[in-house]
């Protein structure tokens, strides 16, 4: 199950947490449970697990969080009564009026340390391995991000005096156009910087006053690890327009976010806040002002769609020509990058369906599944009953290593295209265009 370092780290942490829990070292167990959940969530976000494996991880996270909440309540009751669970063999705890008991041995605020430990799971430890060339089109957005992220790190001497790099960049546009994918490219290309990837759920807590502390500690961590990039996905859910009807908690989060982005009395050099949203018009005007560059990530044009088709196929076997791909790029006007990926994925399943529904197979010559460099003559591929050499059999009768998958054809693509529709509606596009005219720039 542990296919990446983040997942392995999460498993190690939760193993230690359960051991500490059994030994009644509840404070350490609570810290380890919370830390492990952060790593599990990181593994889900950047891992390659199947959806079933992700669901299993989510269920485990839910179980660990429930246990963490119980421990938190138990420890809180212990503090209220002046009692505190101690580790086996440890010296008795100091009296509640002893000032030393309010801080760690190294003098750090224990609550601050706990918050920062929780947020450390947002640090992208394993680079997503997405380069600029993997992002089709969006040349303007890529140049702006290079100007804001890569150049200041590589050539700091260029950015002195009044020439300072951008502090905030907002990527906005229809869903599925590659905003988060661009952020992954930034994480990969910004070699010497620390990349924080957070969502609104990482910064919102049900405990009173904890959300704004999480925001504050996020920026303190970013300053401690600079040069750093803080990427906040779906920022609209965190920083929508302030109103009289909103909760006091939501108002305080926005206020703290504004203060931290402004960086009053703080050294903001070397920190970039990168955010993404599909609905920029709901952002609070003060938040919008903090993002000095607001870049529109539009639906892909025809040349970009052509590149997306090529990237989506990868090295999967297909019989499509350059002309076929050009025709498909013309027929997918209004499709987002995500829509094209889904379309291709559906078409890639067509050969699987042919294998599953075939009543006849024929023997063909082709590369061995065990060693592609060896050519064999006894592979089986699905065919029509009237084909020369057709053998009546179904896929259950075909040995696993003897199946030669049929290539994806243009007819497969057209069949999938007939049932695929773009997910972006015209009304949202009009709103995005209006926002771009008022506040943004073309990407």
C-alpha positions in Angstrom: 0.0 0.0 0.0 2.8 2.4 0.8 3.8 3.5 -2.7 5.3 6.9 -1.8 7.3 8.5 1.0 4.4 10.5 2.4 2.2 7.4 2.7 5.1 5.4 4.3 5.7 8.3 6.8 2.0 8.4 7.6 2.0 4.6 8.4 5.1 4.9 10.5 3.6 7.8 12.5 0.2 6.1 13.1 2.0 2.9 14.2 3.9 5.0 16.8 0.7 6.8 17.8 -1.1 3.5 18.6 1.9 2.3 20.6 1.9 5.6 22.7 -1.9 5.3 23.0 -1.6 1.8 24.5 1.1 3.0 26.8 -1.2 5.8 28.0 1.2 8.5 26.7 -1.9 10.4 25.5 -0.3 13.8 24.6 2.3 12.2 22.4 -0.3 9.9 20.9 -2.6 12.9 20.1 0.3 14.7 18.4 1.3 11.6 16.3 -2.3 10.9 15.3 -2.8 14.5 14.0 0.6 14.4 12.3 -0.1 11.1 10.6 -3.5 12.3 9.3 -1.7 15.3 7.6 0.7 12.9 5.8 -2.2 10.6 4.8 -4.0 13.6 3.3 -0.8 14.6 1.5 -0.5 11.1 0.1 -4.1 11.2 -1.2 -3.5 14.6 -2.8 -0.3 13.7 -4.6 -0.3 9.9 -4.7 -1.1 7.6 -7.5 -3.5 5.3 -5.6 -6.7 4.0 -7.0 -10.0 5.6 -5.9 -10.7 2.5 -3.8 -7.4 2.9 -2.0 -8.0 6.6 -1.4 -11.4 5.8 0.1 -9.7 3.3 2.4 -7.2 5.9 3.5 -10.0 8.4 4.1 -11.9 5.9 6.3 -8.7 5.3 8.3 -8.2 9.1 8.7 -11.7 9.4 10.0 -11.1 6.7 12.6 -7.7 8.3 13.7 -9.3 11.8 13.9 -12.1 10.5 16.1 -9.6 8.9 18.4 -7.6 12.2 18.4 -10.7 14.1 19.4 -11.4 11.7 22.3 -7.8 12.2 23.5 -8.1 15.9 23.2 -11.3 16.0 25.3 -9.7 13.7 27.9 -6.6 15.8 28.1 -8.7 19.0 28.4 -10.6 17.5 31.3 -7.3 16.6 32.9 -6.1 20.2 32.6 -9.3 21.5 34.1 -9.0 19.3 37.1 -5.3 20.0 37.5 -4.5 16.4 36.6 -2.5 15.3 33.5 -1.7 11.9 32.2 2.1 11.2 32.5 4.3 8.8 30.5 5.2 5.6 32.2 8.2 6.0 34.5 8.1 9.8 34.1 8.4 12.2 37.0 5.2 13.6 38.5 3.9 16.7 36.7 4.6 20.1 38.1 1.8 22.0 39.8 -0.6 23.8 37.6 0.6 27.2 39.0 4.2 26.5 38.0 5.1 28.7 35.0 7.4 26.1 33.6 4.5 23.8 33.0 3.1 26.2 30.5 5.9 25.8 28.0 8.1 23.2 26.4 11.5 22.3 27.7 13.1 24.4 24.9 10.9 27.4 25.8 8.6 27.2 22.8 4.9 27.8 23.0 3.5 24.2 22.9 0.3 25.3 21.2 2.2 27.1 18.5 4.4 24.1 18.1 1.4 21.8 17.8 -0.2 24.1 15.1 3.0 24.2 13.1 3.4 20.4 13.3 -0.2 20.1 12.0 0.6 22.4 9.1 3.9 20.7 8.2 1.8 18.1 6.3 1.0 20.8 3.8 4.7 21.0 2.8 5.1 19.2 -0.5 8.0 16.9 0.2 7.8 14.8 -3.0 7.9 16.9 -6.2 4.9 16.2 -8.4 7.1 15.8 -11.5 5.1 18.1 -13.7 7.3 20.3 -16.0 6.3 23.4 -17.9 6.3 21.3 -21.1 3.6 19.1 -19.6 1.2 22.1 -19.5 -0.3 22.6 -22.9 -0.8 26.3 -23.9 -1.1 29.0 -21.2 2.1 30.6 -22.3 1.2 33.9 -20.6 0.5 32.3 -17.3 3.7 30.2 -17.4 5.8 33.3 -18.2 4.2 35.3 -15.3 4.8 32.4 -12.9 8.5 32.1 -14.0 8.8 35.8 -13.5 7.4 35.6 -10.0 8.9 32.3 -8.8 11.8 31.0 -10.8 13.7 34.1 -11.7 13.9 35.7 -8.2 15.3 32.4 -6.9 17.8 31.9 -9.7 18.8 35.6 -10.1 18.2 37.4 -6.8 20.4 40.2 -8.0 17.8 41.2 -10.5 15.2 41.9 -7.8 16.7 44.7 -5.7 15.6 48.2 -4.8 12.2 49.0 -6.2 12.2 46.0 -8.5 10.6 43.4 -6.2 9.0 40.1 -7.2 5.2 39.6 -7.1 3.9 38.7 -3.6 0.5 37.4 -4.7 -0.8 35.7 -7.9 -4.4 34.6 -8.4 -5.1 32.0 -11.1 -8.8 32.1 -12.1 -10.8 30.5 -14.9 -13.3 27.8 -15.7 -12.9 24.4 -13.8 -10.6 21.9 -15.4 -8.4 24.4 -17.3 -5.2 23.5 -15.5 -4.9 26.0 -12.5 -3.9 23.3 -10.0 -1.7 21.6 -12.7 0.2 24.9 -13.1 0.7 25.0 -9.4 2.2 21.4 -9.6 4.6 22.6 -12.3 5.6 25.5 -10.0 6.3 23.0 -7.2 8.4 20.9 -9.6 10.4 23.8 -11.2 11.0 25.9 -8.1 13.9 23.6 -7.0 15.3 25.6 -4.0 12.0 26.8 -2.5 9.5 25.2 0.0 6.1 24.6 -1.5 3.0 24.6 0.8 -0.1 23.2 -0.8 -3.2 24.0 1.4 -6.9 24.0 0.9 -9.6 25.8 3.0 -10.2 22.6 4.9 -6.6 22.7 6.2 -7.1 26.1 7.7 -10.7 25.7 9.1 -11.2 24.2 12.5 -14.3 23.7 14.6 -12.4 24.9 17.7 -13.0 28.6 18.5 -10.0 30.8 17.6 -8.0 27.9 16.1 -8.6 28.8 12.4 -7.0 32.2 12.6 -4.1 30.7 14.5 -3.6 28.1 11.7 -3.5 30.9 9.2 -1.0 32.9 11.3 1.2 29.8 11.8 1.1 28.9 8.1 2.7 32.2 7.2 5.2 31.9 10.1 6.2 28.5 8.7 6.5 30.0 5.2 8.8 32.8 6.6 10.9 30.2 8.4 11.3 28.1 5.3 11.7 30.8 2.7 12.0 31.1 -0.2 8.6 29.6 -0.1 5.4 29.4 -2.1 2.0 29.1 -0.4 -0.6 27.6 -2.8 -4.2 27.8 -1.7 -6.7 26.0 -3.9 -10.4 27.0 -4.1 -9.6 30.2 -2.1 -13.2 31.5 -2.7 -14.4 29.1 0.0 -12.0 30.8 2.5 -12.1 34.5 1.4 -15.5 35.3 0.0 -17.0 38.8 0.2 -17.7 39.8 3.8 -21.3 40.4 4.8 -23.4 41.1 7.8 -24.8 37.6 7.8 -21.5 35.7 8.0 -20.2 34.1 11.2 -17.7 35.8 13.5 -15.3 32.9 12.9 -15.4 33.4 9.1 -14.8 37.1 9.5 -11.8 36.6 11.8 -10.2 34.1 9.3 -10.5 36.7 6.5 -9.1 39.4 8.8 -6.1 37.3 9.8 -5.5 36.3 6.1 -5.5 40.0 5.1 -3.0 40.9 7.9 -0.7 38.0 7.0 -0.7 38.7 3.3 0.0 42.4 3.9 2.8 41.4 6.2 2.7 44.5 8.4 5.9 44.4 10.5 7.0 41.2 8.9 9.6 40.4 6.4 7.6 39.2 3.3 10.7 38.9 1.1 10.9 35.5 -0.5 7.3 34.5 0.1 4.7 34.2 -2.7 1.0 33.4 -2.2 -0.4 31.6 -5.2 -4.2 30.9 -5.2 -6.7 29.4 -7.6 -10.5 29.8 -8.0 -13.3 29.1 -10.4 -15.5 31.9 -9.2 -13.3 35.0 -8.6 -16.2 37.4 -8.5 -17.2 36.2 -5.0 -13.8 37.1 -3.5 -13.6 39.9 -1.0 -12.3 43.1 -2.6 -9.6 43.5 0.0 -8.4 40.0 -0.7 -8.5 40.6 -4.4 -6.3 43.7 -4.0 -3.7 41.6 -2.2 -3.2 39.5 -5.3 -1.1 41.9 -7.5 -1.3 39.6 -10.5 -4.7 38.1 -11.5 -4.3 35.8 -14.4 -7.2 34.4 -16.4 -6.7 30.7 -17.3 -9.1 30.3 -20.3 -10.5 27.3 -22.0 -7.9 25.9 -24.4 -7.7 27.0 -28.0 -7.5 24.6 -30.8 -3.6 24.2 -30.9 -3.6 23.7 -27.1 -6.3 21.1 -27.4 -4.2 19.3 -30.0 -1.3 19.1 -27.6 -3.7 18.0 -24.8 -4.8 15.0 -26.9 -1.2 14.0 -27.6 -0.3 14.3 -23.9 -3.5 12.4 -22.8 -2.6 9.4 -25.1 0.9 9.2 -23.8 2.5 5.9 -24.9 -0.8 4.0 -25.1 -1.1 2.2 -28.4 -3.4 3.9 -31.0 -3.8 4.2 -34.7 -4.7 7.9 -34.9 -2.9 10.1 -37.4 -2.0 13.7 -37.0 -5.0 14.6 -39.2 -7.3 12.6 -36.9 -6.0 14.5 -33.8 -6.5 17.8 -35.6 -10.1 16.9 -36.4 -10.7 15.9 -32.8 -9.3 19.2 -31.6 -11.7 21.1 -33.9 -14.7 19.0 -32.7 -14.0 19.7 -29.0 -14.6 23.5 -29.0 -15.6 24.5 -25.5 -14.0 21.5 -23.8 -11.6 22.1 -20.9 -8.4 20.3 -20.4 -10.1 18.0 -17.8 -13.0 17.3 -20.3 -10.4 16.2 -22.9 -8.6 14.0 -20.4 -11.9 12.3 -19.5 -12.8 11.9 -23.2 -9.5 10.2 -24.0 -9.8 8.0 -20.9 -13.2 6.8 -22.0 -11.8 6.1 -25.5 -8.9 4.2 -24.0 -11.5 1.8 -22.5 -13.0 1.0 -25.9 -10.3 -1.8 -26.6 -11.0 -3.2 -23.1 -14.7 -3.4 -24.0 -13.9 -5.0 -27.3 -12.0 -7.7 -25.5 -14.8 -8.2 -23.0 -17.6 -8.4 -25.6 -15.7 -10.5 -28.2 -17.0 -13.9 -29.2 -14.1 -14.7 -31.5 -10.3 -14.2 -31.4 -7.5 -14.8 -34.0 -3.8 -15.5 -33.6 -1.4 -12.7 -34.5 2.3 -11.9 -34.4 3.5 -9.3 -32.0 5.7 -8.4 -29.0 5.6 -10.7 -26.0 4.0 -9.2 -22.9 6.8 -10.7 -20.8 9.6 -9.1 -23.0 8.6 -6.5 -25.6 11.8 -7.1 -27.5 10.8 -10.7 -28.2 8.4 -11.3 -31.1 6.0 -14.2 -30.8 3.4 -15.8 -33.2 0.8 -17.0 -30.7 -0.9 -13.8 -29.4 -4.7 -13.6 -29.5 -6.6 -10.4 -30.4 -10.4 -10.0 -30.7 -12.0 -10.1 -34.2 -15.3 -10.5 -35.9 -16.7 -14.0 -36.5 -16.1 -13.7 -40.3 -12.4 -12.8 -40.0 -9.8 -15.3 -41.5 -8.6 -17.6 -38.7 -11.3 -16.6 -36.2 -11.5 -18.9 -33.2 -14.8 -19.0 -31.3 -13.9 -18.2 -27.7 -14.4 -15.5 -25.1 -11.9 -13.5 -22.9 -12.1 -16.1 -20.1 -10.5 -18.6 -22.5 -7.6 -16.3 -23.3 -4.4 -16.9 -21.3 -3.4 -13.6 -19.6 0.0 -13.3 -21.2 -1.3 -14.1 -24.7 -3.7 -11.2 -25.1 -2.8 -8.5 -27.6 -4.9 -5.5 -27.0 -6.4 -3.8 -30.1 -5.2 -0.2 -30.6 -7.4 2.8 -30.0 -8.9 3.9 -33.3 -10.6 7.1 -34.6 -14.0 5.3 -34.5 -13.4 4.7 -30.8 -12.7 8.4 -30.2 -15.8 9.4 -32.1 -17.9 6.9 -30.2 -16.7 8.4 -26.9 -17.0 12.0 -28.2 -20.7 11.4 -29.1 -21.5 10.8 -25.4 -19.2 13.5 -23.9 -20.2 17.0 -23.2 -18.2 20.1 -22.0 -18.7 20.8 -18.3 -18.3 24.6 -18.5 -21.5 26.6 -19.1 -21.9 29.8 -21.1 -23.1 31.9 -18.1 -19.9 31.3 -16.1 -17.8 32.1 -19.1 -19.6 35.5 -19.4 -18.9 36.2 -15.7 -15.3 35.2 -16.0 -14.8 37.4 -19.1 -16.4 40.4 -17.2 -14.1 39.8 -14.2 -11.1 39.6 -16.6 -12.0 42.9 -18.2 -12.5 44.6 -14.8 -9.6 43.2 -12.8 -7.5 40.5 -14.6 -5.2 39.9 -17.5 -5.3 37.2 -20.2 -3.2 34.1 -19.5 
